[in-house]
Amino acid sequence: MENPFDIKTNFNRPRHSRPLEWEESAVDSSSSVEDIHDEERAPAKTRGPQVFLALAFLLLGTRIFYLQIVQGKGFRQLADNNRIRSQAILAPRGLVEDRSGQQLVQNTASFNLVAVPFDLPKNSPALQTEINAVSSSFGLDPADVSRALKNVNYNSVEPVEIKQGLSSDQSILLQTQSTLFPGFEVQQVPIRQYLDAQAFSGVLGYAGLVSPGDLTAQNKNLYDTVDFIGKTGVEAAYEKYLHGVNGENTIQVDATGKFLVASGQQDPVAGDTLVLNIDKGLQDLLYKELSTQKSPKAAAVALDPRNGAVLALVSLPGFDDNLFAAGISQADYQKLLGDPNEPLYNRAVSGEYPPGSTSKLMSAVAGLQSGVINENTVIVDNGDLVVPNQFDPSQQYDFHGWKPGGLGAMTVRSAIALSSDIFFYEVAGGSPNGNFVGLGPATLAEYFRKFGLGQILGIDIPGEKPGLVPDPQWKMQHFNNDPLLGKWYLGDTYHMGIGQGDLLVTPLQVAEWTAVVANGGTGFVPQLAQKATDQQGSVVWQNKPKVLISTIASPDVFKIVQEGMRQTVTAGTAKPLNSLPITSAGKTGTSQFDGSNPNRTHAWFTAYAPYESPQIVITVLVEAGGEGNAVAEPVVKDALEWWAKNRMGK
């Protein structure tokens, strides 16, 4: 009987049996000790490749995450740029009309050369070669083209304007041979066409290509890179209404940027129509009249004293604002800047001049209201005031009136009508001997400021200047507290009382204080714009009269000054206006401005009509024009005559 505990082997001799340990039973009887140890060492040998593979998969996964998640949006954009483009459709700017609906500006098509950075060669030599080719074909300076592309993002599909106003031949050339100029294309945009540019440049201003400096956090999303924005005039002041809402055209292109098919379109919405208070007929007449003067520099302002509406605002010389609309060349711009007559300077609102005798209206109001004079006060104008030197009485200064020998006994009405310098010297500063006490510089300055001098009036275009009201404190500061140069003298007060010396005003301010007198003491903010209407004609915005000046003096005081202005026409320095078909009141002014030559003078005239119920104020300035009654007064006379025939009762 076989022993059940004997273990059969391949060996011939039997082996003694014994119980097996677990480690022994786990080993095949044919395995050697070395085999057993090799199998124990196997995991250590394969661990390195496994770790390597794990790290490789980790890096791969991280890269996939970065490309798909982190950079996915950018790559999708690049892919879309190869396939889908969104092109802005610029909205036509709103029209501008005068008070009767006559168009002052409209829109016309312009073909512009633009570059799409994404489609340009990425290789610098290749890009320069193309820039040279484009410049040669379109008459451009390669340096200007390179400058325009210097800081662009070459992954952007936003067009960059290279040249405005391509000719028809140039536009056709680029469209038919687009493969020669990859990245460059023609863009059709609406630009401004100013219909009466020279006469209206000071009012309308101009719209030009938008620049980074024009954009704010509030409006930057409203403009495309090749959009237009108002720069000056009402174009700038009413940009909010004139700009409109741009549309969008979605197209598909191939890898070279060539158009394949249109995908969709959102139509633009044109800007609102701006209706001005300006009367085109009156504006044209004043511009034409002033253009015939010997002096090329002049200004005119016409207001409705009842509400502040600006009926005309003229500045000469004007300029062609169409140059800016079409993209002004550097040569043309430098020519404008270098013109000694300064056509870009809006004299009507920015020019600051001594007002001459036109300011006597304010001096009269100040004297009457303060009690320095009354309507019956008599001051004798003998043609000269002699003021002794306060430090050396043996020396004296003569302050002459305009008429040698004088005008005789003057009341405030006749002093206004005949423009007596002596009368208003004494109203302002008193008599040299002290027998008559005048207003003094502080009170005179106070009243001038009440009329709006030394501050802007708030007309609705940029560039208005405040002028200057001098007083003793200002003079001392102006001369850096120099005790001699900064001292205020009686002569300073005399000059200030007749609109000379350091007193400076704008033509708009002269028209404003004339309107205050005509209106019996109330002045309104001057307003060029009347309203804005949408494409359906509905009013989207309306200007309302705003009182600016009031309670300067009593109605009786203004009535006396009005009567003095009326006598100026009936028996004074403006008698030619008495032949008009409507009644009027006015005031002449002749102001010296050249200390080395007192014969050089600005010519002023300001008037209103009808006298009984004023509807219009007209103020004219001709720089270095001579005498106000000889130069400025005839212009106002012709304008009032035109108004009476063409506008009164209509």
C-alpha positions in Angstrom: 0.0 0.0 0.0 1.4 3.3 -1.0 2.1 5.8 1.6 -0.2 8.7 1.0 2.4 11.1 2.3 5.0 10.0 -0.2 5.6 12.6 -2.9 6.3 11.3 -6.3 9.0 13.1 -8.2 10.9 12.6 -11.4 13.8 11.4 -9.4 14.4 7.6 -9.0 14.9 7.7 -5.3 12.0 8.4 -3.1 11.9 11.4 -0.8 10.8 11.5 2.7 7.5 13.2 3.1 6.8 16.1 5.4 4.2 18.9 5.8 4.8 21.8 3.4 5.0 25.4 4.5 2.9 28.0 2.7 5.9 29.6 0.9 7.0 26.1 -0.4 3.5 25.2 -1.6 3.4 28.3 -3.6 6.4 27.4 -5.6 6.3 24.9 -8.5 8.6 21.9 -7.8 10.3 22.5 -11.1 11.3 26.1 -10.2 14.8 26.8 -9.1 15.7 29.2 -6.3 17.1 31.7 -8.8 13.8 31.7 -10.7 11.9 32.4 -7.5 14.1 35.5 -6.7 13.9 36.8 -10.3 10.1 36.8 -10.0 10.3 38.7 -6.8 12.5 41.4 -8.4 10.3 41.9 -11.5 8.1 44.8 -10.2 11.1 46.9 -9.5 12.4 46.6 -13.0 9.1 47.8 -14.7 8.3 50.7 -12.3 10.3 53.3 -14.3 8.5 53.0 -17.6 5.2 53.0 -15.8 6.0 56.3 -14.1 7.3 57.8 -17.4 4.0 56.9 -19.1 2.0 58.3 -16.3 3.9 61.6 -16.5 3.5 61.7 -20.2 -0.2 61.3 -20.0 -0.4 64.0 -17.3 1.6 66.5 -19.4 -0.6 65.6 -22.5 -3.7 66.1 -20.5 -2.5 69.4 -19.1 -1.6 70.7 -22.6 -5.0 69.6 -24.0 -6.7 71.5 -21.1 -4.6 74.6 -21.8 -5.3 74.6 -25.5 -9.0 73.7 -25.4 -10.0 75.5 -22.2 -7.5 78.3 -21.5 -6.6 79.2 -25.1 -9.7 77.8 -26.8 -11.5 81.0 -27.2 -8.5 82.7 -28.9 -8.0 79.8 -31.3 -11.7 79.7 -32.1 -11.5 83.4 -32.9 -8.5 82.8 -35.2 -10.4 80.0 -36.9 -13.5 82.2 -37.2 -11.3 85.0 -38.6 -10.4 82.6 -41.4 -14.1 81.9 -42.0 -16.5 84.6 -40.6 -16.1 88.3 -40.5 -18.3 91.0 -39.0 -18.0 94.3 -40.9 -19.4 97.5 -39.4 -21.9 99.4 -41.5 -21.4 103.0 -40.5 -24.6 104.9 -39.8 -25.1 108.1 -41.8 -24.8 111.1 -39.5 -28.0 113.1 -38.9 -28.7 116.0 -41.2 -28.5 119.7 -40.0 -31.1 122.2 -41.0 -31.8 125.9 -40.4 -34.9 127.1 -38.6 -37.0 126.9 -41.8 -35.8 123.4 -42.8 -33.1 124.3 -45.3 -30.3 121.7 -45.3 -26.9 122.9 -44.1 -25.1 119.6 -44.3 -25.8 116.2 -45.8 -24.0 112.9 -46.4 -22.2 111.6 -49.4 -20.3 108.3 -50.1 -16.6 108.1 -49.7 -14.3 105.1 -50.7 -11.6 104.6 -48.2 -8.5 102.3 -48.3 -8.3 100.2 -45.2 -6.1 97.4 -44.0 -7.3 94.3 -42.2 -4.3 93.3 -40.0 -5.2 89.6 -39.8 -5.0 89.3 -43.6 -1.6 91.0 -43.9 1.6 89.1 -44.5 3.1 88.0 -41.1 6.6 88.1 -42.5 8.1 91.5 -42.1 9.9 91.6 -45.5 6.8 90.4 -47.3 4.7 93.0 -45.4 7.1 95.8 -46.4 7.0 94.7 -50.0 3.2 94.9 -50.0 3.3 98.3 -48.3 5.6 99.5 -51.0 3.3 98.2 -53.7 0.2 99.7 -52.2 2.0 103.0 -51.7 3.1 103.1 -55.3 -0.3 102.3 -56.7 -2.2 104.8 -54.6 0.2 107.6 -54.3 1.1 107.1 -50.7 4.2 107.5 -48.6 5.3 104.1 -47.4 6.4 105.6 -44.1 2.8 106.9 -43.5 1.4 103.4 -44.2 3.9 101.7 -41.9 3.2 104.3 -39.2 -0.6 103.5 -39.5 0.1 99.8 -39.0 2.9 100.2 -36.4 0.9 99.3 -33.3 -1.9 97.2 -34.6 -2.8 93.7 -33.4 -2.2 91.4 -36.4 -4.7 88.9 -35.1 -7.4 91.6 -35.3 -9.9 91.9 -38.2 -10.9 95.5 -37.2 -10.0 97.6 -40.3 -7.4 100.3 -40.0 -7.9 103.4 -42.2 -5.0 104.1 -44.5 -6.4 106.7 -46.9 -9.7 108.5 -47.2 -11.3 109.6 -50.4 -10.1 107.1 -53.0 -10.9 108.1 -56.6 -13.2 106.0 -58.6 -10.2 104.6 -60.6 -8.3 103.7 -57.4 -11.4 102.0 -56.0 -11.9 99.9 -59.1 -8.2 99.0 -59.2 -8.2 97.6 -55.7 -11.4 95.8 -56.2 -10.4 94.1 -59.4 -6.8 93.3 -58.4 -7.4 92.5 -54.7 -5.2 89.4 -54.9 -2.2 91.7 -55.5 -2.8 93.4 -52.2 -3.9 90.8 -49.6 -5.1 92.5 -46.4 -6.0 95.8 -48.1 -9.5 96.5 -49.2 -12.0 99.3 -50.2 -14.6 100.4 -47.6 -17.5 102.6 -48.6 -18.5 105.0 -45.8 -20.8 108.0 -45.5 -19.0 111.3 -45.0 -20.2 114.9 -44.5 -20.8 117.3 -47.3 -21.1 120.9 -46.0 -23.2 122.8 -48.4 -22.2 126.4 -47.6 -18.9 125.7 -45.9 -17.2 129.1 -45.6 -20.3 130.9 -44.2 -21.2 128.2 -41.7 -17.8 126.8 -40.6 -18.0 128.6 -37.3 -21.4 127.2 -36.5 -21.3 123.6 -37.9 -17.6 122.8 -37.2 -16.7 119.5 -38.7 -16.7 115.7 -38.1 -13.5 113.7 -38.5 -12.1 110.2 -38.1 -12.5 109.0 -34.5 -9.3 108.9 -32.5 -8.5 107.2 -29.1 -8.7 110.6 -27.4 -12.3 111.0 -28.6 -13.5 107.9 -26.8 -14.6 107.5 -23.2 -15.8 104.5 -21.2 -19.3 105.6 -22.0 -19.1 105.9 -25.8 -16.3 103.6 -26.9 -18.6 100.7 -27.8 -20.6 103.0 -30.1 -17.8 103.6 -32.6 -16.0 101.5 -35.1 -12.3 102.0 -35.7 -13.0 103.9 -39.0 -16.0 105.8 -37.6 -16.5 109.6 -37.6 -17.1 111.9 -34.6 -17.9 115.6 -34.2 -14.8 117.6 -33.5 -15.9 121.2 -33.3 -19.1 123.3 -33.7 -22.6 121.8 -33.4 -21.1 118.6 -34.9 -19.3 118.1 -31.6 -21.9 119.7 -29.3 -24.7 117.4 -30.5 -22.8 114.3 -31.3 -25.2 112.4 -29.1 -28.0 113.0 -31.6 -26.1 113.2 -34.8 -24.1 109.9 -34.6 -26.7 107.2 -35.1 -26.3 103.5 -34.5 -23.9 101.5 -36.6 -25.1 98.3 -38.3 -23.3 95.1 -39.0 -22.7 92.9 -42.0 -21.6 89.3 -41.4 -19.8 87.6 -44.3 -17.8 84.4 -44.9 -14.3 84.6 -46.4 -11.6 82.2 -47.4 -8.1 81.9 -45.9 -6.9 84.9 -47.9 -9.7 87.1 -46.6 -11.5 87.1 -50.0 -15.3 87.4 -49.8 -17.3 84.2 -50.3 -20.9 84.7 -49.2 -23.0 87.1 -47.1 -24.3 85.5 -43.9 -26.5 88.2 -42.5 -27.0 91.9 -42.0 -28.1 94.3 -39.3 -29.1 97.6 -40.8 -27.7 100.9 -39.3 -29.9 103.6 -37.9 -29.2 107.1 -39.2 -28.6 109.9 -36.7 -31.3 112.4 -35.7 -31.8 115.6 -37.7 -30.6 118.7 -35.8 -32.7 121.8 -36.4 -30.9 125.1 -35.6 -32.2 128.5 -34.7 -30.0 129.9 -37.4 -31.6 131.7 -40.3 -29.6 130.6 -43.4 -30.7 133.7 -45.4 -29.5 136.1 -42.6 -26.3 134.1 -42.1 -25.5 134.2 -45.9 -26.2 137.9 -46.1 -23.9 138.8 -43.1 -21.1 136.6 -44.4 -21.4 138.2 -47.9 -21.5 141.8 -46.5 -18.4 141.2 -44.2 -16.5 139.5 -47.1 -16.5 142.9 -48.9 -14.7 144.7 -46.1 -11.1 145.7 -46.4 -10.2 143.8 -43.3 -10.4 140.0 -43.8 -11.2 139.4 -40.1 -14.7 140.1 -38.8 -17.6 138.6 -36.8 -21.3 139.0 -36.5 -23.9 137.7 -34.1 -27.7 137.9 -34.3 -29.9 137.0 -31.4 -33.6 136.9 -30.6 -33.7 138.9 -27.4 -37.0 137.2 -26.4 -35.5 133.7 -25.9 -31.8 133.7 -26.7 -32.1 131.9 -30.0 -29.0 132.5 -32.2 -30.2 133.7 -35.6 -26.8 134.1 -37.1 -23.2 133.5 -36.0 -20.5 134.5 -38.5 -16.7 134.4 -38.3 -14.4 135.6 -41.0 -12.4 134.2 -42.7 -14.2 130.9 -42.7 -12.7 127.6 -43.8 -13.8 124.7 -45.9 -14.8 122.1 -43.4 -15.2 119.6 -46.3 -11.4 119.3 -46.2 -11.7 117.7 -42.7 -14.7 115.5 -43.7 -12.8 114.0 -46.6 -9.6 113.5 -44.5 -7.5 116.6 -44.6 -3.9 116.3 -45.9 -1.0 117.4 -43.7 -0.2 120.1 -46.3 -3.7 121.6 -46.2 -3.8 121.5 -42.4 -0.5 123.2 -42.1 -1.7 125.8 -44.6 -4.7 126.6 -42.4 -2.6 126.7 -39.2 -0.1 129.0 -40.9 -2.7 131.4 -42.3 -2.1 134.8 -40.6 -5.8 135.5 -40.7 -6.5 132.4 -38.6 -9.5 130.9 -40.3 -9.9 128.2 -37.7 -10.4 130.8 -35.0 -14.1 131.4 -34.3 -14.0 135.2 -33.6 -17.7 135.4 -32.7 -17.3 133.4 -29.5 -13.5 133.1 -29.0 -12.3 136.5 -30.1 -11.6 138.9 -27.1 -11.5 142.6 -27.9 -11.9 146.0 -26.2 -15.6 146.9 -26.9 -15.2 150.6 -27.2 -18.2 152.7 -26.8 -20.7 149.8 -27.1 -19.9 149.3 -23.3 -21.3 152.7 -22.5 -24.7 151.0 -22.4 -23.6 149.1 -19.3 -21.9 152.1 -17.7 -25.1 154.0 -18.1 -27.2 151.2 -16.4 -24.6 151.1 -13.6 -24.6 154.9 -13.1 -28.4 155.1 -13.1 -29.1 152.1 -10.9 -26.4 153.0 -8.3 -27.6 156.6 -8.1 -24.4 158.2 -9.3 -26.5 159.9 -12.0 -30.1 160.2 -12.9 -31.9 160.9 -16.1 -31.5 164.7 -15.7 -27.8 164.7 -14.6 -25.8 167.1 -16.8 -22.1 166.7 -17.4 -20.4 169.2 -19.7 -18.3 167.6 -22.5 -15.7 170.2 -23.4 -13.6 167.6 -25.3 -10.9 167.1 -22.6 -10.4 166.0 -19.0 -7.1 167.0 -17.3 -5.9 164.8 -14.5 -2.9 166.0 -12.4 -0.2 163.5 -11.5 -0.9 162.5 -8.0 2.8 162.4 -7.2 3.9 165.5 -9.1 1.0 168.0 -9.7 3.1 169.9 -12.1 2.6 167.0 -14.5 -0.8 166.3 -16.0 -2.6 163.8 -18.2 -5.1 164.6 -20.8 -8.1 162.3 -21.5 -9.6 163.4 -24.7 -13.1 162.9 -26.1 -13.6 161.8 -29.7 -14.7 165.3 -30.8 -12.2 168.1 -30.4 -13.9 171.0 -28.5 -16.4 168.7 -27.0 -20.1 167.9 -27.4 -21.4 170.4 -24.8 -23.9 169.7 -22.0 -24.8 166.0 -21.9 -27.5 164.0 -20.2 -27.3 160.2 -20.2 -29.6 159.9 -23.2 -27.7 162.4 -25.3 -24.4 160.9 -24.1 -25.4 157.5 -25.4 -26.7 159.0 -28.7 -23.6 161.1 -29.4 -21.2 158.7 -27.6 -19.7 161.2 -25.2 -16.4 160.0 -23.8 -16.2 162.8 -21.2 -19.6 162.0 -19.8 -18.8 158.3 -19.2 -15.3 159.1 -18.0 -16.9 161.0 -15.1 -19.7 158.4 -14.6 -17.0 155.8 -14.2 -14.3 157.6 -12.2 -15.7 161.0 -11.2 -14.3 164.4 -12.0 -10.6 165.1 -11.6 -11.2 167.8 -9.0 -13.4 165.6 -6.9 -16.6 167.6 -7.3 -18.4 164.7 -8.9 -18.0 161.2 -7.5 -18.2 158.4 -10.0 -18.8 154.6 -9.7 -15.2 153.6 -9.0 -13.6 150.5 -10.5 -15.0 148.0 -8.0 -18.7 149.0 -8.6 -18.1 149.3 -12.4 -16.6 145.8 -12.5 -19.5 144.4 -10.5 -22.1 145.7 -12.9 -20.1 144.5 -15.9 -20.0 141.0 -14.4 -23.7 141.2 -13.9 -24.1 141.6 -17.6 -22.1 138.3 -18.1 -18.7 139.7 -18.7 -15.6 137.8 -17.5 -17.5 134.5 -17.8 -18.8 132.3 -20.6 -22.5 132.7 -21.5 -23.0 129.0 -22.3 -23.6 129.0 -26.0 -23.9 125.4 -27.2 -20.6 125.0 -29.2 -17.1 124.5 -27.8 -14.5 127.3 -27.6 -16.3 130.2 -26.0 -14.0 132.6 -24.2 -14.9 134.6 -21.1 -13.2 137.9 -21.8 -11.7 140.0 -19.0 -13.1 142.4 -16.5 -10.2 144.3 -14.9 -10.1 145.7 -11.4 -7.4 146.8 -8.9 -7.0 143.3 -7.5 -6.6 141.8 -10.9 -4.0 144.4 -12.0 -1.9 143.9 -8.9 -1.9 140.1 -9.5 -1.2 140.6 -13.2 1.9 142.6 -12.4 3.1 140.2 -9.7 2.4 142.6 -6.9 4.7 145.2 -8.3 3.8 148.4 -6.3 4.3 150.7 -9.3 3.2 148.6 -12.3 0.3 147.0 -10.3 -1.1 150.2 -9.0 -4.6 151.1 -10.2 -4.9 154.7 -11.4 -7.8 157.0 -12.1 -7.0 156.7 -15.8 -7.6 153.0 -15.6 -11.2 153.6 -14.4 -11.7 156.2 -17.1 -10.6 153.8 -19.8 -12.7 151.0 -18.4 -15.8 153.3 -18.4 -15.6 153.8 -22.2 -14.6 150.2 -23.1 -10.9 150.7 -23.4 -7.9 149.6 -21.4 -7.8 146.0 -20.3 -11.5 145.3 -20.7 -12.0 142.5 -23.2 -15.2 141.0 -24.5 -16.4 138.7 -27.3 -18.9 139.7 -30.0 -21.3 137.3 -28.5 -21.1 139.1 -25.2 -21.8 142.5 -26.9 -24.9 141.0 -28.5 -26.0 139.6 -25.1 -25.8 142.8 -23.2 -27.6 144.6 -26.2 -30.3 141.9 -25.9 -30.5 142.5 -22.1 -31.1 146.2 -22.7 -33.6 145.6 -25.5 -35.5 143.0 -23.4 -35.8 145.4 -20.4 -33.3 143.6 -18.2 -33.5 139.9 -18.9 -30.9 137.9 -20.8 -31.1 134.3 -22.0 -28.4 131.7 -22.6 -27.5 131.9 -26.4 -28.7 128.8 -28.1 -27.8 127.6 -31.6 -29.9 124.4 -31.6 -33.6 124.3 -31.5 -34.5 120.6 -31.5 -33.6 117.1 -32.7 -36.0 114.9 -34.7 -35.8 111.2 -35.6 -36.3 109.7 -39.0 -40.1 109.8 -38.6 -40.0 113.5 -37.7 -40.8 113.0 -34.0 -39.1 115.4 -31.6 -36.6 113.5 -29.5 -35.1 116.6 -27.8 -36.1 120.2 -27.5 -34.1 123.2 -26.3 -35.8 125.5 -23.9 -35.0 129.1 -23.2 -32.9 129.6 -20.1 -32.7 132.9 -18.2 -29.1 133.9 -17.6 -29.3 137.5 -16.6 -31.9 139.4 -14.5 -32.4 141.9 -11.7 -29.5 144.1 -12.8 -31.5 147.3 -12.6 -35.1 148.5 -12.6 -37.3 148.6 -15.7 -37.2 152.4 -15.5 -33.4 152.4 -15.8 -33.5 150.2 -18.9 -36.1 152.4 -20.4 -33.8 155.4 -20.2 -31.0 153.5 -21.8 -33.3 152.2 -24.6 -34.3 155.8 -25.3 -30.7 156.8 -25.5 -30.1 154.0 -28.1 -33.2 155.2 -30.0 -31.8 158.7 -30.1 -28.6 157.3 -31.6 -30.6 156.4 -34.7 -32.9 159.4 -34.8 -30.3 162.1 -34.0 -27.0 160.6 -33.1 -24.1 158.6 -34.6 -26.3 156.0 -36.4 -28.8 158.2 -38.3 -28.6 156.2 -41.5 -30.6 153.5 -39.7 -33.5 156.0 -39.4 -34.4 155.3 -43.1 -35.1 151.6 -42.4 -38.7 150.3 -42.9 -38.7 149.3 -39.2 -37.8 151.3 -36.1 -34.4 150.5 -34.5 -32.0 151.4 -31.7 -28.3 151.1 -31.8 -24.9 152.0 -30.4 -21.6 152.6 -32.3 -18.2 151.6 -31.0 -14.6 152.3 -32.0 -11.9 150.7 -29.9 -8.2 151.3 -29.9 -6.1 148.2 -29.7 -2.6 149.2 -30.7 -0.7 151.2 -28.1 1.9 152.2 -30.7 -0.7 153.5 -33.1 -3.9 154.9 -31.7 -5.3 155.3 -35.2 -5.7 151.5 -35.5 -9.1 150.7 -34.3 -11.7 147.9 -34.3 -15.1 148.9 -35.7 -18.2 147.9 -33.7 -21.9 148.4 -34.1 -24.8 146.8 -32.2 -28.5 147.4 -32.7 -32.0 145.9 -32.2 -35.3 146.1 -33.9 -38.2 146.9 -33.9 -37.6 149.4 -31.2 -41.1 149.0 -29.6 -41.1 145.2 -29.6 -37.6 143.9 -30.2 -37.3 140.7 -32.2 -33.7 140.8 -33.3 -30.3 142.0 -32.1 -27.4 142.3 -34.5 -23.8 142.9 -33.5 -20.9 143.4 -36.0 -17.2 143.6 -35.4 -14.6 144.3 -38.1 -11.1 143.8 -36.8 -8.9 146.9 -37.4 -11.7 148.1 -39.6 -11.6 151.8 -38.5 -14.7 153.7 -37.3 -17.7 151.8 -36.2 -20.2 154.1 -37.8 -18.4 154.0 -41.1 -17.6 150.3 -41.3 -19.8 148.1 -39.0 -22.9 150.2 -39.0 -23.7 149.8 -42.8 -23.5 146.0 -42.4 -26.1 146.0 -39.6 -28.3 148.4 -41.6 -28.4 146.1 -44.6 -29.1 143.1 -42.4 -32.0 144.8 -40.6 -33.4 145.9 -43.9 -33.2 142.4 -45.2 -34.9 141.1 -42.0 -37.7 143.7 -42.3 -38.5 142.7 -45.9 -38.1 139.0 -45.6 -38.9 138.0 -42.0 -41.1 140.6 -40.3 -44.7 139.5 -40.2 -43.9 136.1 -41.8 
